[in-house]
Every structure is written in C-alpha cells, then in structure tokens.
Amino acid sequence: MVDVINNFLKKNLQRKERQKDSINSKIFIRKHFSEETKEKVLIAQAHRCADCKRILTVVEFDHMNGDRSDNSSSNCQALCPNCHAYKSRTSSI
Ligand SMILES: [Zn+2]
C-alpha cells in the first residue's frame, strides 16, 4: 500500500516538473524574436545594418520601440554591434 502511494506521489511530482518546463520554455520564447522573424528581417534588409547599411558579419536584433516583450517582425531590426550599442546607449538616456 505504501508503495502505491509513493508511486502516485512520484508520478504527480514528475507531471508538475514537466509543466514547469513547458512554462519556462514559453517565457524563453517570448523574450526573443523567433527564428522566422529574424530571417524575414535579414532578407528584407538584404543582410545590411538598418542604420549604417554595412553588410552584417555579426548580427544583433533590436527592438525598435524598446519594448522587449513585443517580438513582432515590425518591431525587429537587424543592426551591427556598433549601431546597436550606440542605439542602446543613446535611447537609455
Ligand atoms: Zn550599423
């Protein structure tokens, strides 16, 4: 009988752990632009920085309106690290 209860508790715990995992992965996705969005933006900008128009060797994705929870493609632009750092510095003042 004790075994049955133990097994039941163990299964319940495993289920809870799985639910926690799926909640965490949803939060993780919400924080970033999707691969699809990033690809679309890069193609639209012809792999060039949205600001200085140089060909991007290192790409950083910027939330144009500063709202990091808004991951729509209209809020996404690809920047080189220089322009991204410059934008982040100037917009925070
Ligand atoms: Zn740039």
PDB file of the backbone (N, CA, C, O) and the ligand in Angstrom, with CONECT records:
HET     ZN  A 101       1
ATOM      1  N   MET A   1       0.839  -1.219   0.000  1.00  0.00           N
ATOM      2  CA  MET A   1       0.000   0.000   0.000  1.00  0.00           C
ATOM      3  C   MET A   1       0.862   1.252   0.000  1.00  0.00           C
ATOM      4  O   MET A   1       0.583   2.201  -0.733  1.00  0.00           O
ATOM      5  N   VAL A   2       1.905   1.259   0.817  1.00  0.00           N
ATOM      6  CA  VAL A   2       2.805   2.407   0.872  1.00  0.00           C
ATOM      7  C   VAL A   2       3.457   2.616  -0.497  1.00  0.00           C
ATOM      8  O   VAL A   2       3.646   3.746  -0.948  1.00  0.00           O
ATOM      9  N   ASP A   3       3.793   1.501  -1.143  1.00  0.00           N
ATOM     10  CA  ASP A   3       4.386   1.593  -2.481  1.00  0.00           C
ATOM     11  C   ASP A   3       3.457   2.289  -3.463  1.00  0.00           C
ATOM     12  O   ASP A   3       3.882   3.106  -4.280  1.00  0.00           O
ATOM     13  N   VAL A   4       2.191   1.949  -3.364  1.00  0.00           N
ATOM     14  CA  VAL A   4       1.214   2.542  -4.282  1.00  0.00           C
ATOM     15  C   VAL A   4       1.159   4.054  -4.083  1.00  0.00           C
ATOM     16  O   VAL A   4       1.151   4.820  -5.047  1.00  0.00           O
ATOM     17  N   ILE A   5       1.123   4.465  -2.828  1.00  0.00           N
ATOM     18  CA  ILE A   5       1.082   5.906  -2.522  1.00  0.00           C
ATOM     19  C   ILE A   5       2.366   6.582  -2.999  1.00  0.00           C
ATOM     20  O   ILE A   5       2.325   7.658  -3.595  1.00  0.00           O
ATOM     21  N   ASN A   6       3.492   5.947  -2.735  1.00  0.00           N
ATOM     22  CA  ASN A   6       4.770   6.519  -3.171  1.00  0.00           C
ATOM     23  C   ASN A   6       4.828   6.692  -4.689  1.00  0.00           C
ATOM     24  O   ASN A   6       5.274   7.718  -5.202  1.00  0.00           O
ATOM     25  N   ASN A   7       4.368   5.665  -5.381  1.00  0.00           N
ATOM     26  CA  ASN A   7       4.349   5.741  -6.841  1.00  0.00           C
ATOM     27  C   ASN A   7       3.460   6.866  -7.333  1.00  0.00           C
ATOM     28  O   ASN A   7       3.797   7.585  -8.274  1.00  0.00           O
ATOM     29  N   PHE A   8       2.313   7.004  -6.674  1.00  0.00           N
ATOM     30  CA  PHE A   8       1.374   8.043  -7.052  1.00  0.00           C
ATOM     31  C   PHE A   8       2.011   9.429  -6.866  1.00  0.00           C
ATOM     32  O   PHE A   8       1.909  10.299  -7.731  1.00  0.00           O
ATOM     33  N   LEU A   9       2.667   9.606  -5.721  1.00  0.00           N
ATOM     34  CA  LEU A   9       3.303  10.893  -5.431  1.00  0.00           C
ATOM     35  C   LEU A   9       4.424  11.182  -6.428  1.00  0.00           C
ATOM     36  O   LEU A   9       4.595  12.313  -6.883  1.00  0.00           O
ATOM     37  N   LYS A  10       5.179  10.143  -6.757  1.00  0.00           N
ATOM     38  CA  LYS A  10       6.297  10.311  -7.682  1.00  0.00           C
ATOM     39  C   LYS A  10       5.782  10.753  -9.057  1.00  0.00           C
ATOM     40  O   LYS A  10       6.338  11.652  -9.687  1.00  0.00           O
ATOM     41  N   LYS A  11       4.699  10.094  -9.507  1.00  0.00           N
ATOM     42  CA  LYS A  11       4.141  10.430 -10.815  1.00  0.00           C
ATOM     43  C   LYS A  11       3.614  11.865 -10.822  1.00  0.00           C
ATOM     44  O   LYS A  11       3.791  12.603 -11.792  1.00  0.00           O
ATOM     45  N   ASN A  12       2.970  12.239  -9.732  1.00  0.00           N
ATOM     46  CA  ASN A  12       2.444  13.596  -9.622  1.00  0.00           C
ATOM     47  C   ASN A  12       3.562  14.628  -9.693  1.00  0.00           C
ATOM     48  O   ASN A  12       3.429  15.663 -10.346  1.00  0.00           O
ATOM     49  N   LEU A  13       4.647  14.336  -9.023  1.00  0.00           N
ATOM     50  CA  LEU A  13       5.796  15.234  -8.982  1.00  0.00           C
ATOM     51  C   LEU A  13       6.401  15.369 -10.375  1.00  0.00           C
ATOM     52  O   LEU A  13       6.751  16.466 -10.809  1.00  0.00           O
ATOM     53  N   GLN A  14       6.521  14.226 -11.075  1.00  0.00           N
ATOM     54  CA  GLN A  14       7.085  14.268 -12.425  1.00  0.00           C
ATOM     55  C   GLN A  14       6.212  15.120 -13.338  1.00  0.00           C
ATOM     56  O   GLN A  14       6.716  15.872 -14.172  1.00  0.00           O
ATOM     57  N   ARG A  15       4.891  14.994 -13.172  1.00  0.00           N
ATOM     58  CA  ARG A  15       3.987  15.769 -14.012  1.00  0.00           C
ATOM     59  C   ARG A  15       4.170  17.265 -13.742  1.00  0.00           C
ATOM     60  O   ARG A  15       4.185  18.081 -14.664  1.00  0.00           O
ATOM     61  N   LYS A  16       4.308  17.603 -12.463  1.00  0.00           N
ATOM     62  CA  LYS A  16       4.500  19.007 -12.107  1.00  0.00           C
ATOM     63  C   LYS A  16       5.799  19.553 -12.693  1.00  0.00           C
ATOM     64  O   LYS A  16       5.843  20.689 -13.165  1.00  0.00           O
ATOM     65  N   GLU A  17       6.859  18.740 -12.660  1.00  0.00           N
ATOM     66  CA  GLU A  17       8.137  19.171 -13.218  1.00  0.00           C
ATOM     67  C   GLU A  17       8.017  19.449 -14.710  1.00  0.00           C
ATOM     68  O   GLU A  17       8.568  20.421 -15.226  1.00  0.00           O
ATOM     69  N   ARG A  18       7.277  18.568 -15.392  1.00  0.00           N
ATOM     70  CA  ARG A  18       7.085  18.751 -16.829  1.00  0.00           C
ATOM     71  C   ARG A  18       6.325  20.044 -17.113  1.00  0.00           C
ATOM     72  O   ARG A  18       6.664  20.774 -18.045  1.00  0.00           O
ATOM     73  N   GLN A  19       5.290  20.331 -16.304  1.00  0.00           N
ATOM     74  CA  GLN A  19       4.522  21.558 -16.504  1.00  0.00           C
ATOM     75  C   GLN A  19       5.417  22.778 -16.311  1.00  0.00           C
ATOM     76  O   GLN A  19       5.324  23.753 -17.056  1.00  0.00           O
ATOM     77  N   LYS A  20       6.278  22.712 -15.312  1.00  0.00           N
ATOM     78  CA  LYS A  20       7.190  23.813 -15.053  1.00  0.00           C
ATOM     79  C   LYS A  20       8.089  24.033 -16.272  1.00  0.00           C
ATOM     80  O   LYS A  20       8.323  25.170 -16.682  1.00  0.00           O
ATOM     81  N   ASP A  21       8.588  22.934 -16.845  1.00  0.00           N
ATOM     82  CA  ASP A  21       9.448  23.030 -18.023  1.00  0.00           C
ATOM     83  C   ASP A  21       8.744  23.732 -19.177  1.00  0.00           C
ATOM     84  O   ASP A  21       9.322  24.594 -19.839  1.00  0.00           O
ATOM     85  N   SER A  22       7.497  23.356 -19.410  1.00  0.00           N
ATOM     86  CA  SER A  22       6.815  23.940 -20.567  1.00  0.00           C
ATOM     87  C   SER A  22       6.509  25.417 -20.327  1.00  0.00           C
ATOM     88  O   SER A  22       6.509  26.206 -21.272  1.00  0.00           O
ATOM     89  N   ILE A  23       6.251  25.798 -19.083  1.00  0.00           N
ATOM     90  CA  ILE A  23       6.033  27.211 -18.777  1.00  0.00           C
ATOM     91  C   ILE A  23       7.330  27.983 -18.992  1.00  0.00           C
ATOM     92  O   ILE A  23       7.316  29.068 -19.574  1.00  0.00           O
ATOM     93  N   ASN A  24       8.442  27.434 -18.530  1.00  0.00           N
ATOM     94  CA  ASN A  24       9.724  28.105 -18.709  1.00  0.00           C
ATOM     95  C   ASN A  24      10.060  28.299 -20.180  1.00  0.00           C
ATOM     96  O   ASN A  24      10.557  29.358 -20.564  1.00  0.00           O
ATOM     97  N   SER A  25       9.795  27.291 -21.009  1.00  0.00           N
ATOM     98  CA  SER A  25      10.161  27.418 -22.414  1.00  0.00           C
ATOM     99  C   SER A  25       9.281  28.466 -23.106  1.00  0.00           C
ATOM    100  O   SER A  25       9.723  29.121 -24.049  1.00  0.00           O
ATOM    101  N   LYS A  26       8.043  28.624 -22.640  1.00  0.00           N
ATOM    102  CA  LYS A  26       7.182  29.654 -23.220  1.00  0.00           C
ATOM    103  C   LYS A  26       7.728  31.039 -22.896  1.00  0.00           C
ATOM    104  O   LYS A  26       7.744  31.923 -23.753  1.00  0.00           O
ATOM    105  N   ILE A  27       8.174  31.225 -21.662  1.00  0.00           N
ATOM    106  CA  ILE A  27       8.748  32.510 -21.266  1.00  0.00           C
ATOM    107  C   ILE A  27       9.998  32.786 -22.095  1.00  0.00           C
ATOM    108  O   ILE A  27      10.223  33.913 -22.537  1.00  0.00           O
ATOM    109  N   PHE A  28      10.794  31.766 -22.299  1.00  0.00           N
ATOM    110  CA  PHE A  28      12.029  31.903 -23.069  1.00  0.00           C
ATOM    111  C   PHE A  28      11.720  32.365 -24.491  1.00  0.00           C
ATOM    112  O   PHE A  28      12.402  33.243 -25.019  1.00  0.00           O
ATOM    113  N   ILE A  29      10.702  31.780 -25.108  1.00  0.00           N
ATOM    114  CA  ILE A  29      10.344  32.149 -26.478  1.00  0.00           C
ATOM    115  C   ILE A  29       9.858  33.598 -26.518  1.00  0.00           C
ATOM    116  O   ILE A  29      10.168  34.338 -27.451  1.00  0.00           O
ATOM    117  N   ARG A  30       9.096  33.994 -25.502  1.00  0.00           N
ATOM    118  CA  ARG A  30       8.522  35.329 -25.509  1.00  0.00           C
ATOM    119  C   ARG A  30       9.591  36.419 -25.453  1.00  0.00           C
ATOM    120  O   ARG A  30       9.371  37.530 -25.933  1.00  0.00           O
ATOM    121  N   LYS A  31      10.749  36.105 -24.867  1.00  0.00           N
ATOM    122  CA  LYS A  31      11.787  37.096 -24.678  1.00  0.00           C
ATOM    123  C   LYS A  31      12.535  37.441 -25.955  1.00  0.00           C
ATOM    124  O   LYS A  31      13.172  38.491 -26.041  1.00  0.00           O
ATOM    125  N   HIS A  32      12.461  36.555 -26.957  1.00  0.00           N
ATOM    126  CA  HIS A  32      13.302  36.736 -28.134  1.00  0.00           C
ATOM    127  C   HIS A  32      12.482  36.728 -29.411  1.00  0.00           C
ATOM    128  O   HIS A  32      11.361  36.221 -29.452  1.00  0.00           O
ATOM    129  N   PHE A  33      13.064  37.295 -30.439  1.00  0.00           N
ATOM    130  CA  PHE A  33      12.449  37.199 -31.757  1.00  0.00           C
ATOM    131  C   PHE A  33      12.545  35.751 -32.221  1.00  0.00           C
ATOM    132  O   PHE A  33      13.529  35.068 -31.935  1.00  0.00           O
ATOM    133  N   SER A  34      11.533  35.286 -32.930  1.00  0.00           N
ATOM    134  CA  SER A  34      11.566  33.928 -33.447  1.00  0.00           C
ATOM    135  C   SER A  34      12.561  33.852 -34.603  1.00  0.00           C
ATOM    136  O   SER A  34      12.882  34.862 -35.229  1.00  0.00           O
ATOM    137  N   GLU A  35      13.041  32.644 -34.875  1.00  0.00           N
ATOM    138  CA  GLU A  35      13.981  32.445 -35.981  1.00  0.00           C
ATOM    139  C   GLU A  35      13.360  32.933 -37.292  1.00  0.00           C
ATOM    140  O   GLU A  35      14.039  33.490 -38.154  1.00  0.00           O
ATOM    141  N   GLU A  36      12.055  32.708 -37.414  1.00  0.00           N
ATOM    142  CA  GLU A  36      11.340  33.113 -38.631  1.00  0.00           C
ATOM    143  C   GLU A  36      11.373  34.634 -38.791  1.00  0.00           C
ATOM    144  O   GLU A  36      11.635  35.148 -39.879  1.00  0.00           O
ATOM    145  N   THR A  37      11.102  35.342 -37.697  1.00  0.00           N
ATOM    146  CA  THR A  37      11.124  36.810 -37.720  1.00  0.00           C
ATOM    147  C   THR A  37      12.512  37.318 -38.083  1.00  0.00           C
ATOM    148  O   THR A  37      12.651  38.216 -38.914  1.00  0.00           O
ATOM    149  N   LYS A  38      13.539  36.744 -37.462  1.00  0.00           N
ATOM    150  CA  LYS A  38      14.913  37.196 -37.702  1.00  0.00           C
ATOM    151  C   LYS A  38      15.300  36.998 -39.161  1.00  0.00           C
ATOM    152  O   LYS A  38      15.939  37.854 -39.772  1.00  0.00           O
ATOM    153  N   GLU A  39      14.896  35.840 -39.713  1.00  0.00           N
ATOM    154  CA  GLU A  39      15.219  35.538 -41.094  1.00  0.00           C
ATOM    155  C   GLU A  39      14.529  36.524 -42.041  1.00  0.00           C
ATOM    156  O   GLU A  39      15.124  37.021 -42.997  1.00  0.00           O
ATOM    157  N   LYS A  40      13.236  36.790 -41.737  1.00  0.00           N
ATOM    158  CA  LYS A  40      12.452  37.699 -42.570  1.00  0.00           C
ATOM    159  C   LYS A  40      13.082  39.103 -42.580  1.00  0.00           C
ATOM    160  O   LYS A  40      13.198  39.740 -43.627  1.00  0.00           O
ATOM    161  N   VAL A  41      13.483  39.561 -41.396  1.00  0.00           N
ATOM    162  CA  VAL A  41      14.070  40.896 -41.263  1.00  0.00           C
ATOM    163  C   VAL A  41      15.399  40.971 -42.015  1.00  0.00           C
ATOM    164  O   VAL A  41      15.673  41.952 -42.706  1.00  0.00           O
ATOM    165  N   LEU A  42      16.222  39.928 -41.876  1.00  0.00           N
ATOM    166  CA  LEU A  42      17.515  39.919 -42.561  1.00  0.00           C
ATOM    167  C   LEU A  42      17.336  39.972 -44.072  1.00  0.00           C
ATOM    168  O   LEU A  42      18.063  40.685 -44.764  1.00  0.00           O
ATOM    169  N   ILE A  43      16.378  39.223 -44.577  1.00  0.00           N
ATOM    170  CA  ILE A  43      16.119  39.215 -46.022  1.00  0.00           C
ATOM    171  C   ILE A  43      15.613  40.584 -46.456  1.00  0.00           C
ATOM    172  O   ILE A  43      16.057  41.111 -47.476  1.00  0.00           O
ATOM    173  N   ALA A  44      14.680  41.174 -45.688  1.00  0.00           N
ATOM    174  CA  ALA A  44      14.113  42.487 -46.021  1.00  0.00           C
ATOM    175  C   ALA A  44      15.201  43.563 -46.041  1.00  0.00           C
ATOM    176  O   ALA A  44      15.133  44.502 -46.834  1.00  0.00           O
ATOM    177  N   GLN A  45      16.209  43.426 -45.167  1.00  0.00           N
ATOM    178  CA  GLN A  45      17.279  44.419 -45.107  1.00  0.00           C
ATOM    179  C   GLN A  45      18.473  44.020 -45.976  1.00  0.00           C
ATOM    180  O   GLN A  45      19.518  44.670 -45.934  1.00  0.00           O
ATOM    181  N   ALA A  46      18.316  42.954 -46.761  1.00  0.00           N
ATOM    182  CA  ALA A  46      19.382  42.453 -47.637  1.00  0.00           C
ATOM    183  C   ALA A  46      20.686  42.217 -46.867  1.00  0.00           C
ATOM    184  O   ALA A  46      21.773  42.487 -47.377  1.00  0.00           O
ATOM    185  N   HIS A  47      20.568  41.716 -45.651  1.00  0.00           N
ATOM    186  CA  HIS A  47      21.717  41.419 -44.775  1.00  0.00           C
ATOM    187  C   HIS A  47      22.574  42.641 -44.488  1.00  0.00           C
ATOM    188  O   HIS A  47      23.782  42.529 -44.277  1.00  0.00           O
ATOM    189  N   ARG A  48      21.939  43.809 -44.481  1.00  0.00           N
ATOM    190  CA  ARG A  48      22.672  45.020 -44.149  1.00  0.00           C
ATOM    191  C   ARG A  48      22.141  45.628 -42.849  1.00  0.00           C
ATOM    192  O   ARG A  48      20.978  45.439 -42.491  1.00  0.00           O
ATOM    193  N   CYS A  49      22.993  46.344 -42.165  1.00  0.00           N
ATOM    194  CA  CYS A  49      22.594  47.020 -40.937  1.00  0.00           C
ATOM    195  C   CYS A  49      21.515  48.054 -41.256  1.00  0.00           C
ATOM    196  O   CYS A  49      21.641  48.788 -42.237  1.00  0.00           O
ATOM    197  N   ALA A  50      20.466  48.123 -40.451  1.00  0.00           N
ATOM    198  CA  ALA A  50      19.358  49.050 -40.700  1.00  0.00           C
ATOM    199  C   ALA A  50      19.811  50.499 -40.571  1.00  0.00           C
ATOM    200  O   ALA A  50      19.150  51.400 -41.087  1.00  0.00           O
ATOM    201  N   ASP A  51      20.909  50.730 -39.904  1.00  0.00           N
ATOM    202  CA  ASP A  51      21.362  52.091 -39.655  1.00  0.00           C
ATOM    203  C   ASP A  51      22.493  52.506 -40.601  1.00  0.00           C
ATOM    204  O   ASP A  51      22.316  53.424 -41.402  1.00  0.00           O
ATOM    205  N   CYS A  52      23.646  51.847 -40.520  1.00  0.00           N
ATOM    206  CA  CYS A  52      24.796  52.268 -41.325  1.00  0.00           C
ATOM    207  C   CYS A  52      24.851  51.579 -42.680  1.00  0.00           C
ATOM    208  O   CYS A  52      25.710  51.902 -43.501  1.00  0.00           O
ATOM    209  N   LYS A  53      23.948  50.633 -42.926  1.00  0.00           N
ATOM    210  CA  LYS A  53      23.798  49.944 -44.224  1.00  0.00           C
ATOM    211  C   LYS A  53      25.000  49.084 -44.605  1.00  0.00           C
ATOM    212  O   LYS A  53      25.113  48.664 -45.756  1.00  0.00           O
ATOM    213  N   ARG A  54      25.890  48.818 -43.669  1.00  0.00           N
ATOM    214  CA  ARG A  54      27.008  47.936 -43.979  1.00  0.00           C
ATOM    215  C   ARG A  54      26.547  46.480 -43.965  1.00  0.00           C
ATOM    216  O   ARG A  54      25.609  46.128 -43.249  1.00  0.00           O
ATOM    217  N   ILE A  55      27.207  45.639 -44.753  1.00  0.00           N
ATOM    218  CA  ILE A  55      26.893  44.205 -44.750  1.00  0.00           C
ATOM    219  C   ILE A  55      27.168  43.652 -43.355  1.00  0.00           C
ATOM    220  O   ILE A  55      28.203  43.935 -42.753  1.00  0.00           O
ATOM    221  N   LEU A  56      26.223  42.861 -42.854  1.00  0.00           N
ATOM    222  CA  LEU A  56      26.343  42.369 -41.487  1.00  0.00           C
ATOM    223  C   LEU A  56      27.175  41.090 -41.430  1.00  0.00           C
ATOM    224  O   LEU A  56      26.833  40.093 -42.064  1.00  0.00           O
ATOM    225  N   THR A  57      28.251  41.124 -40.679  1.00  0.00           N
ATOM    226  CA  THR A  57      29.012  39.900 -40.408  1.00  0.00           C
ATOM    227  C   THR A  57      28.588  39.361 -39.049  1.00  0.00           C
ATOM    228  O   THR A  57      28.477  38.149 -38.865  1.00  0.00           O
ATOM    229  N   VAL A  58      28.353  40.257 -38.101  1.00  0.00           N
ATOM    230  CA  VAL A  58      27.766  39.894 -36.811  1.00  0.00           C
ATOM    231  C   VAL A  58      26.426  40.603 -36.718  1.00  0.00           C
ATOM    232  O   VAL A  58      26.359  41.824 -36.860  1.00  0.00           O
ATOM    233  N   VAL A  59      25.363  39.853 -36.482  1.00  0.00           N
ATOM    234  CA  VAL A  59      24.030  40.443 -36.493  1.00  0.00           C
ATOM    235  C   VAL A  59      23.486  40.553 -35.074  1.00  0.00           C
ATOM    236  O   VAL A  59      23.558  39.599 -34.299  1.00  0.00           O
ATOM    237  N   GLU A  60      22.948  41.705 -34.740  1.00  0.00           N
ATOM    238  CA  GLU A  60      22.225  41.854 -33.479  1.00  0.00           C
ATOM    239  C   GLU A  60      20.821  42.334 -33.805  1.00  0.00           C
ATOM    240  O   GLU A  60      20.621  43.177 -34.679  1.00  0.00           O
ATOM    241  N   PHE A  61      19.843  41.775 -33.078  1.00  0.00           N
ATOM    242  CA  PHE A  61      18.459  42.136 -33.354  1.00  0.00           C
ATOM    243  C   PHE A  61      17.968  43.092 -32.288  1.00  0.00           C
ATOM    244  O   PHE A  61      18.142  42.863 -31.091  1.00  0.00           O
ATOM    245  N   ASP A  62      17.352  44.164 -32.745  1.00  0.00           N
ATOM    246  CA  ASP A  62      16.972  45.258 -31.858  1.00  0.00           C
ATOM    247  C   ASP A  62      15.456  45.406 -31.827  1.00  0.00           C
ATOM    248  O   ASP A  62      14.789  45.288 -32.855  1.00  0.00           O
ATOM    249  N   HIS A  63      14.918  45.667 -30.634  1.00  0.00           N
ATOM    250  CA  HIS A  63      13.500  46.006 -30.510  1.00  0.00           C
ATOM    251  C   HIS A  63      13.363  47.493 -30.821  1.00  0.00           C
ATOM    252  O   HIS A  63      13.772  48.342 -30.029  1.00  0.00           O
ATOM    253  N   MET A  64      12.791  47.798 -31.968  1.00  0.00           N
ATOM    254  CA  MET A  64      12.762  49.184 -32.442  1.00  0.00           C
ATOM    255  C   MET A  64      12.075  50.131 -31.470  1.00  0.00           C
ATOM    256  O   MET A  64      12.546  51.250 -31.265  1.00  0.00           O
ATOM    257  N   ASN A  65      10.958  49.697 -30.862  1.00  0.00           N
ATOM    258  CA  ASN A  65      10.234  50.606 -29.969  1.00  0.00           C
ATOM    259  C   ASN A  65      10.693  50.462 -28.508  1.00  0.00           C
ATOM    260  O   ASN A  65      10.126  51.077 -27.605  1.00  0.00           O
ATOM    261  N   GLY A  66      11.723  49.645 -28.298  1.00  0.00           N
ATOM    262  CA  GLY A  66      12.277  49.496 -26.958  1.00  0.00           C
ATOM    263  C   GLY A  66      11.497  48.544 -26.069  1.00  0.00           C
ATOM    264  O   GLY A  66      11.905  48.276 -24.939  1.00  0.00           O
ATOM    265  N   ASP A  67      10.385  48.034 -26.564  1.00  0.00           N
ATOM    266  CA  ASP A  67       9.563  47.104 -25.778  1.00  0.00           C
ATOM    267  C   ASP A  67      10.032  45.679 -26.043  1.00  0.00           C
ATOM    268  O   ASP A  67       9.748  45.106 -27.095  1.00  0.00           O
ATOM    269  N   ARG A  68      10.755  45.115 -25.075  1.00  0.00           N
ATOM    270  CA  ARG A  68      11.378  43.812 -25.273  1.00  0.00           C
ATOM    271  C   ARG A  68      10.377  42.664 -25.281  1.00  0.00           C
ATOM    272  O   ARG A  68      10.729  41.538 -25.633  1.00  0.00           O
ATOM    273  N   SER A  69       9.133  42.936 -24.897  1.00  0.00           N
ATOM    274  CA  SER A  69       8.139  41.865 -24.943  1.00  0.00           C
ATOM    275  C   SER A  69       7.386  41.866 -26.274  1.00  0.00           C
ATOM    276  O   SER A  69       6.630  40.939 -26.564  1.00  0.00           O
ATOM    277  N   ASP A  70       7.594  42.898 -27.075  1.00  0.00           N
ATOM    278  CA  ASP A  70       6.961  42.968 -28.385  1.00  0.00           C
ATOM    279  C   ASP A  70       7.908  42.381 -29.433  1.00  0.00           C
ATOM    280  O   ASP A  70       8.813  43.057 -29.922  1.00  0.00           O
ATOM    281  N   ASN A  71       7.679  41.103 -29.766  1.00  0.00           N
ATOM    282  CA  ASN A  71       8.582  40.424 -30.680  1.00  0.00           C
ATOM    283  C   ASN A  71       7.999  40.270 -32.081  1.00  0.00           C
ATOM    284  O   ASN A  71       8.350  39.336 -32.802  1.00  0.00           O
ATOM    285  N   SER A  72       7.116  41.175 -32.464  1.00  0.00           N
ATOM    286  CA  SER A  72       6.569  41.121 -33.813  1.00  0.00           C
ATOM    287  C   SER A  72       7.640  41.570 -34.806  1.00  0.00           C
ATOM    288  O   SER A  72       8.567  42.294 -34.445  1.00  0.00           O
ATOM    289  N   SER A  73       7.504  41.134 -36.052  1.00  0.00           N
ATOM    290  CA  SER A  73       8.545  41.441 -37.034  1.00  0.00           C
ATOM    291  C   SER A  73       8.608  42.939 -37.331  1.00  0.00           C
ATOM    292  O   SER A  73       9.652  43.442 -37.746  1.00  0.00           O
ATOM    293  N   SER A  74       7.487  43.667 -37.119  1.00  0.00           N
ATOM    294  CA  SER A  74       7.503  45.114 -37.367  1.00  0.00           C
ATOM    295  C   SER A  74       8.286  45.854 -36.288  1.00  0.00           C
ATOM    296  O   SER A  74       8.620  47.028 -36.447  1.00  0.00           O
ATOM    297  N   ASN A  75       8.574  45.160 -35.191  1.00  0.00           N
ATOM    298  CA  ASN A  75       9.350  45.781 -34.104  1.00  0.00           C
ATOM    299  C   ASN A  75      10.796  45.300 -34.106  1.00  0.00           C
ATOM    300  O   ASN A  75      11.551  45.584 -33.176  1.00  0.00           O
ATOM    301  N   CYS A  76      11.177  44.573 -35.149  1.00  0.00           N
ATOM    302  CA  CYS A  76      12.509  43.959 -35.196  1.00  0.00           C
ATOM    303  C   CYS A  76      13.351  44.588 -36.283  1.00  0.00           C
ATOM    304  O   CYS A  76      12.893  44.744 -37.415  1.00  0.00           O
ATOM    305  N   GLN A  77      14.587  44.953 -35.949  1.00  0.00           N
ATOM    306  CA  GLN A  77      15.525  45.380 -36.977  1.00  0.00           C
ATOM    307  C   GLN A  77      16.885  44.764 -36.687  1.00  0.00           C
ATOM    308  O   GLN A  77      17.259  44.537 -35.537  1.00  0.00           O
ATOM    309  N   ALA A  78      17.613  44.501 -37.770  1.00  0.00           N
ATOM    310  CA  ALA A  78      18.949  43.929 -37.628  1.00  0.00           C
ATOM    311  C   ALA A  78      19.959  45.056 -37.640  1.00  0.00           C
ATOM    312  O   ALA A  78      19.931  45.917 -38.520  1.00  0.00           O
ATOM    313  N   LEU A  79      20.844  45.050 -36.671  1.00  0.00           N
ATOM    314  CA  LEU A  79      21.870  46.085 -36.560  1.00  0.00           C
ATOM    315  C   LEU A  79      23.239  45.438 -36.413  1.00  0.00           C
ATOM    316  O   LEU A  79      23.346  44.302 -35.949  1.00  0.00           O
ATOM    317  N   CYS A  80      24.286  46.157 -36.805  1.00  0.00           N
ATOM    318  CA  CYS A  80      25.632  45.702 -36.490  1.00  0.00           C
ATOM    319  C   CYS A  80      25.884  46.027 -35.011  1.00  0.00           C
ATOM    320  O   CYS A  80      25.198  46.880 -34.448  1.00  0.00           O
ATOM    321  N   PRO A  81      26.854  45.362 -34.377  1.00  0.00           N
ATOM    322  CA  PRO A  81      27.077  45.597 -32.935  1.00  0.00           C
ATOM    323  C   PRO A  81      27.358  47.061 -32.604  1.00  0.00           C
ATOM    324  O   PRO A  81      26.969  47.546 -31.542  1.00  0.00           O
ATOM    325  N   ASN A  82      28.035  47.765 -33.517  1.00  0.00           N
ATOM    326  CA  ASN A  82      28.322  49.192 -33.308  1.00  0.00           C
ATOM    327  C   ASN A  82      27.060  50.016 -33.163  1.00  0.00           C
ATOM    328  O   ASN A  82      26.889  50.744 -32.185  1.00  0.00           O
ATOM    329  N   CYS A  83      26.170  49.895 -34.152  1.00  0.00           N
ATOM    330  CA  CYS A  83      24.958  50.697 -34.154  1.00  0.00           C
ATOM    331  C   CYS A  83      24.039  50.285 -33.009  1.00  0.00           C
ATOM    332  O   CYS A  83      23.360  51.121 -32.414  1.00  0.00           O
ATOM    333  N   HIS A  84      24.025  48.982 -32.706  1.00  0.00           N
ATOM    334  CA  HIS A  84      23.168  48.506 -31.626  1.00  0.00           C
ATOM    335  C   HIS A  84      23.630  49.080 -30.289  1.00  0.00           C
ATOM    336  O   HIS A  84      22.813  49.522 -29.481  1.00  0.00           O
ATOM    337  N   ALA A  85      24.931  49.071 -30.064  1.00  0.00           N
ATOM    338  CA  ALA A  85      25.489  49.626 -28.823  1.00  0.00           C
ATOM    339  C   ALA A  85      25.211  51.115 -28.744  1.00  0.00           C
ATOM    340  O   ALA A  85      24.873  51.642 -27.684  1.00  0.00           O
ATOM    341  N   TYR A  86      25.359  51.793 -29.889  1.00  0.00           N
ATOM    342  CA  TYR A  86      25.139  53.239 -29.924  1.00  0.00           C
ATOM    343  C   TYR A  86      23.676  53.550 -29.631  1.00  0.00           C
ATOM    344  O   TYR A  86      23.370  54.469 -28.872  1.00  0.00           O
ATOM    345  N   LYS A  87      22.764  52.769 -30.244  1.00  0.00           N
ATOM    346  CA  LYS A  87      21.327  52.996 -30.047  1.00  0.00           C
ATOM    347  C   LYS A  87      20.942  52.743 -28.586  1.00  0.00           C
ATOM    348  O   LYS A  87      20.216  53.531 -27.979  1.00  0.00           O
ATOM    349  N   SER A  88      21.439  51.634 -28.032  1.00  0.00           N
ATOM    350  CA  SER A  88      21.109  51.291 -26.646  1.00  0.00           C
ATOM    351  C   SER A  88      21.607  52.351 -25.681  1.00  0.00           C
ATOM    352  O   SER A  88      20.938  52.676 -24.700  1.00  0.00           O
ATOM    353  N   ARG A  89      22.795  52.890 -25.966  1.00  0.00           N
ATOM    354  CA  ARG A  89      23.355  53.937 -25.094  1.00  0.00           C
ATOM    355  C   ARG A  89      22.525  55.211 -25.172  1.00  0.00           C
ATOM    356  O   ARG A  89      22.185  55.805 -24.149  1.00  0.00           O
ATOM    357  N   THR A  90      22.199  55.627 -26.399  1.00  0.00           N
ATOM    358  CA  THR A  90      21.550  56.923 -26.550  1.00  0.00           C
ATOM    359  C   THR A  90      20.069  56.866 -26.133  1.00  0.00           C
ATOM    360  O   THR A  90      19.537  57.851 -25.621  1.00  0.00           O
ATOM    361  N   SER A  91      19.400  55.713 -26.351  1.00  0.00           N
ATOM    362  CA  SER A  91      17.970  55.676 -26.043  1.00  0.00           C
ATOM    363  C   SER A  91      17.709  55.493 -24.554  1.00  0.00           C
ATOM    364  O   SER A  91      16.588  55.706 -24.093  1.00  0.00           O
ATOM    365  N   SER A  92      18.739  55.097 -23.790  1.00  0.00           N
ATOM    366  CA  SER A  92      18.525  54.896 -22.358  1.00  0.00           C
ATOM    367  C   SER A  92      18.690  56.186 -21.571  1.00  0.00           C
ATOM    368  O   SER A  92      18.323  56.255 -20.397  1.00  0.00           O
ATOM    369  N   ILE A  93      19.243  57.212 -22.217  1.00  0.00           N
ATOM    370  CA  ILE A  93      19.447  58.499 -21.531  1.00  0.00           C
ATOM    371  C   ILE A  93      18.137  59.303 -21.534  1.00  0.00           C
ATOM    372  O   ILE A  93      18.094  60.415 -21.007  1.00  0.00           O
TER     373      ILE A  93
HETATM  374 ZN    ZN A 101      25.451  49.599 -38.314  1.00  0.00          ZN2+
END
